[in-house]
Amino acid sequence: MFCGKVDAKLKLQQLAVKCKERCLDPKAFSCVQKVLCENESENASKRWKFLNFCLIFILSAYGYNYFCKEMSSKRCLLELPRALRYAFRPSEDCSFCDKIENAIRLRGITSEEFASRYAYGGGPVIVEDATKNWTAPTKFNYWYFRDIYFNAKRKQKILDCQFLPYQTGFKNLYKALDMPKERVELQTGYQPWYFGWSNCNPETAEEFRKHYGRPYFLPPTSENNAVDWFFIGTAGLGAHMHIDNVRLPSWQAQLSGSKRWLLAPPPECYFKCKRFDTIVRKGDIIVLDTNKWYHQTFVQPGEISLTIGAEYD
């Protein structure tokens, strides 16, 4: 249909030229000129409407991006497709990943040294002795979370927190915490599972934070985001390759099991930086800016993987 409109317009133009060449009265072909003008006006109107649509779409995308950063603990009513979120992501200065080929491993580092050398450089850094004074590694497991959440008084507030089902198909945290014992333990014939959630509910946060605190190596002036994240699951699954949409750098503590992290630079840094992987084991805390590094995780065989993480300023 579009080609037909082009052919008709061309024929009208040719007819108008012939009329002029034969010195016909302009009134004789005024209708031809009117059609051409109307056609041009219609096209201009369509182009203007399309430009307006593009402008509104771009502004909406940036507004969505800002809103979801500020409300990262809540579920957004509308989910912008991942490809579009990445398309509207501002480009990075590749100095954060240049010459990095692996995660730096540390032990017993002071908060002053960590602040001056590692805290805000983008990472990745793994601190191997970071959870030794916490009770969370011995206290937290699937059944502990199940008891806490099923006994919570304000369940709707918990459902309002963000839930990440990944490939499991669970609709919410309560569905995920209601698996049979055989699947939790990944017995023969049962599917692997992996999910995550934000702990934005003060009732449960108060209980959980009795068993962990700010990692010892973070600067004394730094503060954790008010919302913590948990990720739990069995071997065979993990988080897909993605980049986060949060405001600050973050840490993630491996409380049980282990995960392989695959880290990759953003597309604009592909020719300056390298991709690599690293293993985060029980007791380790990995620190990096997940807003800059694309990352994918793979739960390793053995114990159920359980991690807790938060942003810090």
Buried (B, 14 or more C-beta within 10 A) or exposed (E): EEEEEEEEBEEBBEEBEEBEEEEEEEEEBEEBBEBBEEBEEEEEEEEEEEEEEEEEEEEEBEEBBEEBBEEBBBBEEEEBEEEEBBEEBEEBEBEBBEEBEEBBEBEEBEBEEBBEEBBBBBBBBBBBBBBEEBEBBEEBBBEBBBEBBEEBEEBEBBBBBBBBBBBBEBEBBBBBBEBEEEBBEBEEEBEBBBBBBBBBBEBBEEBBBEBBEBBBBBBEEBBBBEBBBBBBBBBBBBBEEEBBBBEBBBBBBBBBBBBBBBBBBBEBBEEEBBEBBBBBEBBBBBBBBBBBBBBBBBBBEEBBBBBBBBBBB
